[in-house]
Amino acid sequence: GAMRIVVAWLLFATLTRALLVNWTNVLGQSNYTSVSAGLGPDIFNSPSFIVKDLVHGSYYVADSGNNRVVRFNSTQWFTLGGSVDLIIGTGATNCQPNTLYTPTGLAMTPPADRLYVASYSEFRIVYFDEPWNITTNFPSANGVIGQPSLTNCSATYLNGPYGIDIDFYGNVWIGTNGIVFRFTAASNFTASDL
């Protein structure tokens, strides 16, 4: 009885506080009231994850419905309807070094020298070295976890990676359909490591 009332009150207070927020910025839409999904460079379609580059100040957003990750530099991040600085993923779904298919998770190594992207429907994690230094849209990944190569996308190896994290020791943790994998920092990140 009393516990349910406390839980219900906490849920109500949390939701009320969330609805009364005075937003200071919106990305993926041109104003505070638009809710349309799209494919334009500044419009999101199911954004699923955000990670910040703590060294360079950029933000990376996994735009799952558009099969891409976009980067905002620190200035663009704080501008209403700010423009993306970089697009990772061509939008195609043909399993190439420069494609993503439903990116759902992002992780950045602590010194910001590598960005990991969970490409759920390609059954792989791809990574980009020195992502802060990439200046051309649609770059190819530097490597892959969970597949033999950047052109393999078989569910045999890594089925549906959703979440990804890097721990203090540099180990890569990947959440998939009912399983969590850990790749040690010394791993070669090949399918044989699964």
Secondary structure, DSSP 8 states (H G I E B T S, - for coil): -HHHHHHHHHHHHHHHHHHT------SSSSSSS------STT--SSEEEEEE-TTT--EEEEEGGGTEEEEE-HHHHTSTT---SEEES-S--S--TT--SSEEEEEE-TTS-EEEEEEGGGTEEEEEESGGG--SSS---SEEESSSSTT---TTTS----EEEE-TTS-EEEE-SS-EEEE-TT----GGG-
